[in-house]
Structures are given as C-alpha cells and as structure tokens.
Amino acid sequence: MDALGLAVGAAAVLVILLITQFMTLRRAASKLPPGPTPLPILGNLWALNFTLHHETLMQLTKRYGNTFTVWIGHSPMVVVHGYEAVMDALVTSSDVMNNRPLTPSLKDYAKDKGVTFSNGNTWKQQKRFCTMVLRNLGTGKKTLEQRIQVEARHLVEGFAAQQGTPSDPSSLIGGCVANVISSLAFGHRFDINDSSFHHLIEDSNYITYFLGSNWSQVHNAFPWVSRNFLGPYKKLIAHVERINSYVKKEIKEHREKPGGELQDLIDFYLDQMSKNKGEGEKESIFDDANLFQLVIDLFIAGSETVATVLMWCLLYMIKYPDIQDKVQKELDCVLHDSQTIRYEDNQKLPYTKAVIHEIHRHCLVVALGVPHQCTESTTIQGFNIEKGTVILANLASVMYDPKHWEKPQQFNPSNFLDQDGKFVNRKAFLPFSAGQRMCLGSQMARTELFLFFSNLLREFRFQLPDAGAKINVGYVCGLTLKPHPCQISALVRRPATSVNTGTFKKEREADICRNKQ
C-alpha cells in the first residue's frame, strides 16, 4: 500500500473513532441535565474559552436553565445557578455532596491529603481535628482577636510609614493577613521583609492562580500533554515543592524543640500523631503527608482570600468616596481615638459592617465554589444525579440573584440595612459557600475583615495619586478574583474633635430612603 493509501486509511479510522466518541458522549449527556453538545476530545472547552468563568456560566443559564451540564474534555460537570439550586445541591443534598473530585490538578497539588481537597475518612478526621485546634487556639475567643489586633497595628504602622507616598499595598496587606495564620500554624509571625515569608506568599498566590486558570482546565483535560510540555504546570509544581520544603522545615524544628504547652497547629498535630501510634487506620490518617498538606491548606485559605477582600475594600472606598466618608463618620462617632477596636464593636457600627458585607458580595472574590462530587445518587432541582457526578456551585449567581437582591449589579450597602439603619443578615450572602464543606475559617475571616478594615478607615483617607484618575475594578481570574495592581495613597486623617451623632444618623436614613426609591 502506498503512502497515500495509508494516509486515507488512517484518516478514515480517525473519523470513525471521532464519530464513535461523539455518539458515546451524546448517550452519556442524555442522562444528565441539559447543556451544550460535547465534542470529541474537547467536550465544551472551546465554548467555555478553556476556562470555567462565572460570567460565561451565567450566560448558559439563559438557554439551559439553572441546572445544566458542561463537559471538561470527557468529564461532565453539573453547574447549579441561583440561590435555590445552590442550596438544594449543597445543603439539602449535603450528606451525599461532601466529596471533592480528584481532578489531575488537585491530585498533583494535594494528593488527596489535608482538609480542602481530601475525601472520605481522611477528610472527616482532618476536619474534626482542624475545628478542634482552631477552637483551642482561639477561634471566637480573645486570644485570636489579639493576634489579629497585633497585625492590624502592624498594617496601620506600615501605611503610616509611607507618609502618603503612592504605593501598591498588596504586599503589605498580604503580609499582615498571612501573619495571622502563620502565628496559628507555626507559632510565630514573620518579619514583613523575611525572604522565606515572601516565598510562602508567592507560592500561595501562584497555586490559587493556577488552580482557577485556563491552564488548570487544559491540564485536567490533557494531563499527559501538560505534564510534559506546559510551562505554567511545571511552575505550579515548583511552587508546591518550595512551600512543602518550608513546611517540612517547620515541622522538623517543632519535633526538635523541648516539650511543653501546645502552642500552634503543628504542635497539636504532632501530639495527635503520637497518641495514635499503633492504632491501625488512625495512624495512616494522622501522618506527615496529611500534616504537610493541612498546614498548606490553612495557610493558603487563611491568607490569600482575606487579603484579596481587603484590597477590594480599599478600591471600593476610593471608587465611592461618599461611602468612605460615611464609614469614617460612624467610626469617629462611635469609637474614641485611643480605643482599641474589638470585634464586638461591629454591633455598634452597622453601616461599617454593612459596607464590608456589600464589598464582599459585590466583588465576588470566590465567584465559583470548589467542585463537589456525589457519593450517592441524588436529585437536584428535579434532575436525577448519579453517584460520582461532579457538581459546581456558581456562588456569583447567588450573590447577584435578582430574586434575593434588589438591583444586584449596583454597589449598595443598604442591602444589609433595615429601614432604621440596623444591620440585617441576608440568607443569600454565601461568600464562604454552604453545607458540610463550607470554609472552616469563616468566623476568623469575618473577624479579620472587620478589624483590619475598621482600623485602616479610622486612621487613613484612601485615594488615587491622580485625583482625576478612575479606579480599575477589573480583576485577574484564578481561584479568587484579584484586583489589578494599583498605586494608592493613604493620607493620615486628623483626629475627629466633634461628630454630630444625630446628623450622621439622619444622613444614613436619607441614603436608605433614596436607595429604596
């Protein structure tokens, strides 16, 4: 047979294989909620621009409804959209929706260890342990609050040292936030200029970027190709290895130090490992591999997200200077100049609290939840969902759900205020997700956001160096939606000598009335 005949034969075989695969995908898709027709090899990657983006997924709801299927290569994923569908999946079906899919990206990063991306008994034991340690180390207690207050003072001092000079505050904010979780995990804080500390933050930032990027979806669809040829994937592995190396060094130092009171997460974990020696299955659950990954999970989850929200807080205050005025008037009215701000003060600062919540809602730092996987067959919004199906909750669709938010695209702190100006919780406010796998550190994050934000706004007026410039509210897409780098000026405020409480209350009530019209 000549070369032309071989080429024709090979092409015919390829066409037959593609047609066969296409028909196989069509049969599989018929058992799932509706969605775009999957193509051989790519699935719906081409239609999704090779990424899972909340805005693209929102567009698909117009054609396929609030529960639909997209395909990443040969793997289907059911997307739930809007408050009712998300709650049905994550809360009503929570008992069978507590696994994480072990995609190639997550396998290479977490290896089914730790607490964020592990499953089964490993996840249950790590979660139970982590909850216990956070409670013992001060979650909801003054000891944790004191750690945050220390870092809030460092943050204020860092801005003050700039004396109003324009700068990108992301490193300063990221360092102070990361030091909160560092003190809990490692038992110490870092100097803001420590090179190891900078490496930890760089590693954390790149890992969260990669796992939410186009590269991750390409890797999940074609892992062999990316492992051998994809530069960003190789960079991910380099960052994972470097952060692992540092955590191993910390664990070694903890093992070598004299015994005594348990002071941090590593101490508690090593103590648990010692207790569980020789107890069969527990010995394999509490081991070095899980300890490494647990520390990394907490460091990343406890630093990157809160730092990103705080950056958005400053940008929103610059974009809406009238709202910055009102926050500062309330802080001046309620708090004394020398008073240490405590978390319990948020009860006396309803407008400040509402602004923080509205920024968190509007900026969509975590637009998509981490995917879940059914451990048993279930029903979501009337669709039969088979065991093993991957479910993705579009959290952005909940925070912008028009059934639960009036004019959801507008930035409006009155979403969290009643007609008397008192703070009100909203059930569709789900920045930490919902169900059994919602964020373990949600209360710590709330405390950090309030204490950092209120301390900064009491001390500084934030603005752009160029008074005529416009703030950029676009974002860089990863697991979190981060703002673009920006130069900001922090001007020291003069102490407020007199604030008319009644006037401030009337201004706030007038704003509420205007927003309702």
Secondary structure, DSSP 8 states (H G I E B T S, - for coil): --HHHHHHHHHHHHHHHHHHHHHHHHHHHTTS---S--BTTTBTTTTTTTS--HHHHHHHHHHH-SEEEEEETTEEEEEEESHHHHHIIIIITGGG--B----HHHHHHHTT-TTTS--HHHHHHHHHHHHHHHHHTTTTSHHHHHHHHHHHHHHHHHHHHTTT--B-THHHHHHHHHHHHHHHHTSS---TT-HHHHHHHHHHHHHHHHHTSHHHHHHHH-HHHHHHH-HHHHHHHHHHHHHHHHHHHHHHHHHHS---S--SHHHHHHHHHHHHTT-THHHHHSSHHHHHHHHHHHHHHHHHHHHHHHHHHHHHHHH-HHHHHHHHHHHHHHS-TT----GGGGGG-HHHHHHHHHHHHHH-SS-S---EE-SS-EEETTEEE-TT-EEEEEHHHHHT-TTTSSSTTS--GGGGB-TTS-B---TT--TT--STTS-TTHHHHHHHHHHHHHHHHHHEEEE-SSTT------EEESSSEEE----BEEEE--------HHHHHHHHHHHHHHHH-
